Amino acid sequence: LMDHGLLFGGTWCLDFGIQFTLGMPTQFEMDLKSNPTLRENTAEPKRAFGAHKIATVLRRNGWDIEVFDYMTSFTLEELQRIASAKINKNTKFIGFSVFTLIKSVDAVETLNEFVEWLKQEYPHIPTIAGGQHYGSTRCVNAEYHVVGFGESAILEFVQFIQGRGKILNWQNTPDGHKMLKANEHHPAFYQDTMRIIYEERDHIESSET
């Protein structure tokens, strides 16, 4: 049987109180901070292609990967039902793709309640968050964080969690996470193809690709 993983995506997250890995927040991001109306109209839940890009890489390498978009729209009970139904003996990790902004404190709290529940119910399954900045991924209290383009890093990560390899460049963050700067240590700028492969179970409409 194939190794299995779950990926939750379609979220936006931004911590305005810190500097980003790649610099200070943009003027638009600062405007979002100060203008509740703009923030409300801008930061609705969306699909994010990051989870599907990672799923494509792993599927091409023989993994059974399931993707669930709009993760900030689910209740805690719904997230728990999804996990309980999908996790099996071959599940090796549970991942969260975090783009740039979660507008709702309640959504962040729900996600982290879900992560803590996963750690209690499935302590043998590691959790990982990925995104372009640690300022966004840190909203999810996962054990591991991959910052930057993660297409190469994820292949190293799945080897690492199965004891088949070792990632040497983890950094310990002040809030207790392990962070990997993918662009620096596992660059993925040059791929044979950038095409994302969707499966029927991804529920992607033709108008969305």
C-alpha positions in Angstrom: 0.0 0.0 0.0 1.1 3.6 -0.7 2.3 5.9 2.0 -0.5 8.4 2.8 -0.7 12.0 3.8 -3.4 14.7 4.4 -3.0 18.3 3.3 -5.3 21.1 4.4 -5.1 24.4 2.4 -6.9 27.4 1.1 -6.0 29.7 4.0 -4.6 33.2 4.4 -2.6 34.2 7.5 -0.6 37.3 8.5 1.0 38.3 11.8 1.4 42.1 11.6 3.4 42.2 14.8 6.6 40.7 13.4 9.0 41.2 10.5 8.8 38.7 7.7 11.6 36.4 6.7 11.9 38.3 3.4 11.4 41.8 4.8 8.9 44.2 6.4 5.1 44.0 5.6 4.1 45.8 2.4 2.0 49.0 2.4 -1.0 47.0 1.3 -0.6 44.6 4.3 -0.3 47.6 6.6 -3.4 49.1 5.1 -5.2 45.8 5.8 -4.1 46.1 9.4 -5.5 49.6 9.9 -8.7 49.3 7.8 -11.2 46.7 9.0 -13.5 47.3 6.0 -10.7 46.6 3.5 -9.6 43.6 5.6 -13.1 42.2 5.6 -13.5 42.6 1.8 -10.1 41.3 0.9 -9.5 38.2 3.1 -12.3 35.9 2.3 -11.4 32.1 2.3 -10.0 31.0 -1.0 -8.4 28.0 -2.6 -4.6 28.2 -2.4 -2.5 26.3 -5.0 0.3 25.6 -2.6 -1.3 22.4 -1.1 -2.0 21.2 -4.6 1.6 21.8 -5.8 2.9 19.8 -2.9 0.3 17.1 -3.5 1.4 16.9 -7.2 5.1 16.4 -6.2 4.3 13.6 -3.7 1.8 11.9 -6.0 4.4 11.8 -8.7 6.7 10.1 -6.2 4.2 7.3 -5.3 2.3 8.9 -2.4 -1.4 8.8 -1.8 -2.2 12.4 -0.9 -5.6 13.9 -0.1 -6.2 17.7 -0.2 -8.9 19.6 1.6 -9.3 23.3 0.6 -11.1 26.1 2.6 -9.7 24.8 5.9 -10.6 28.0 7.7 -14.3 27.5 6.8 -14.6 24.2 8.7 -15.7 23.9 12.3 -13.5 22.0 14.8 -16.0 19.1 14.7 -15.9 19.0 10.9 -12.1 18.9 10.8 -12.1 16.2 13.4 -14.6 14.1 11.3 -12.5 14.5 8.2 -9.3 13.4 10.0 -11.0 10.5 11.7 -12.4 9.3 8.4 -9.2 9.7 6.4 -6.3 8.8 8.7 -5.2 5.2 8.3 -2.3 3.0 9.2 -0.3 4.4 6.2 -0.8 8.1 7.1 2.7 9.5 7.6 2.0 13.2 8.1 -0.7 15.9 8.2 0.2 19.2 6.5 -1.2 22.7 6.4 -0.6 25.1 3.5 -0.7 28.7 4.8 -0.6 31.5 2.3 -0.8 35.1 3.7 -3.8 36.0 5.8 -6.2 34.5 8.2 -8.6 37.3 9.0 -10.4 35.6 11.8 -9.0 35.0 15.3 -11.7 32.4 15.7 -10.4 30.5 12.6 -6.8 30.5 14.0 -8.1 29.2 17.3 -10.1 26.5 15.6 -7.1 25.4 13.5 -4.9 25.2 16.5 -7.5 23.3 18.6 -7.5 20.9 15.7 -3.7 20.6 15.6 -3.7 19.9 19.4 -6.4 17.3 19.0 -4.3 15.6 16.2 -1.3 15.5 18.5 -3.4 13.9 21.3 -5.3 11.4 19.1 -2.5 10.6 16.6 0.8 11.4 18.5 2.8 9.2 16.0 1.8 11.4 13.0 3.8 14.6 12.6 2.2 17.9 11.6 3.8 20.4 9.2 2.9 23.9 8.1 4.3 25.4 4.9 4.2 28.9 3.3 6.3 31.7 2.0 6.9 33.3 5.4 7.3 32.1 8.9 5.1 35.1 9.8 2.2 33.2 8.3 3.0 29.6 9.0 3.5 30.3 12.7 -0.3 30.9 13.0 -0.6 27.1 12.9 1.0 25.3 15.8 2.5 22.5 13.8 5.7 20.7 14.9 7.5 21.5 11.7 7.5 24.6 9.4 8.9 24.8 5.9 9.3 28.4 4.7 9.6 29.1 1.0 9.0 27.0 -2.1 8.6 23.5 -0.6 8.6 21.2 -3.7 12.1 19.9 -3.0 12.0 20.2 0.8 8.8 18.0 1.1 10.6 15.1 -0.5 13.4 15.4 2.0 10.9 15.8 4.8 9.0 12.6 4.0 12.3 10.7 4.0 13.2 12.3 7.3 10.0 11.4 9.1 10.3 7.8 8.0 13.9 7.5 9.3 15.3 7.2 5.7 17.2 10.5 5.7 18.0 13.5 7.8 17.4 17.2 7.2 20.4 19.0 8.7 19.2 22.6 8.6 16.3 22.8 11.0 16.2 26.0 13.0 14.6 26.2 16.4 12.2 29.2 16.6 11.6 31.2 19.8 8.1 29.8 20.0 9.3 26.1 20.0 8.9 25.1 16.3 11.4 23.6 14.0 11.7 25.7 10.8 13.4 24.9 7.5 14.2 27.7 5.0 13.5 25.8 1.8 14.7 28.4 -0.6 18.1 28.4 1.0 18.7 24.8 1.7 16.4 22.9 -0.7 15.8 25.3 -3.6 12.9 24.4 -6.0 13.1 27.2 -8.5 14.0 25.0 -11.4 11.4 22.2 -12.0 11.0 20.0 -15.0 7.3 21.1 -15.0 5.2 23.5 -13.0 2.0 21.8 -14.0 -0.3 20.9 -11.1 -2.0 17.5 -11.4 -5.5 17.4 -9.9 -7.4 14.3 -9.1 -11.2 13.9 -9.1 -11.3 13.7 -5.4 -9.8 17.3 -5.3 -13.2 18.6 -6.4 -11.6 21.2 -8.7 -13.9 22.7 -11.3 -12.6 23.3 -14.9 -13.1 27.1 -14.3 -10.6 27.0 -11.4 -7.5 25.8 -13.3 
